[in-house]
Amino acid sequence: MLKITDRAQDELKRIMREECTDDSTGIRLGIKGGGCSGFNYVMQFEKEKRDFDTVFNEEHTPIFIDAKSLMYLENMEIDFESDILNSGFKFINPNASKTCGCGTSFSV
């Protein structure tokens, strides 16, 4: 299960409408090695579901997660914050044993 707050959902819709330049239908969410804590969250436009993907949020902006990333992202919440200094997605991941100060890197 993946929880997406209303603020995050609104931002995903805006990104798809204003920034997507191809025929993508959703967002791919995954992880890659790196960052100060071991793993980084990765988001990019995606055209279609791949084999072994799990799809969340199908009724709005679909979010595609591959099987490998899913084990690290299960039960995560995605929020969006915006203030005078910056804005961005916030990942609240119950599987993370440690996160960095910027919130984009984690370890398990």
PEQUIJO-V307072 format. One record per backbone hydrogen bond with DSSP energy under -1.0 kcal/mol. CO is the residue of the C=O (numbers start at 1). NH is the residue of the N-H. E is the energy in kcal/mol with one decimal. If there is no record, write none. Layout:
{{CO/NH/E} {CO/NH/E}}
This chain:
{{1/75/-2.2} {3/78/-2.9} {5/9/-2.6} {6/10/-2.5} {7/11/-1.9} {8/12/-2.6} {9/13/-2.3} {10/14/-2.2} {11/15/-2.8} {12/16/-2.3} {13/17/-2.3} {14/18/-3.1} {15/19/-2.5} {15/20/-1.1} {26/46/-2.6} {27/64/-2.8} {28/44/-1.7} {30/42/-2.7} {32/40/-3.0} {38/34/-2.4} {39/106/-2.1} {40/32/-1.8} {42/30/-2.4} {44/28/-3.5} {46/25/-2.1} {46/26/-2.1} {50/53/-1.9} {54/65/-2.3} {56/63/-2.7} {57/60/-1.9} {62/27/-2.7} {63/56/-2.6} {64/29/-2.5} {65/54/-2.7} {66/70/-2.2} {67/71/-1.0} {69/72/-1.4} {69/73/-1.2} {70/74/-1.6} {73/76/-1.9} {76/3/-2.7} {77/92/-3.0} {78/5/-2.5} {79/90/-3.1} {81/88/-2.5} {86/83/-2.6} {88/81/-2.6} {90/79/-2.9} {92/77/-2.5} {93/96/-1.4} {98/107/-2.4} {104/41/-1.6} {105/100/-2.2} {106/39/-2.0} {107/97/-2.6} {107/98/-1.4}}
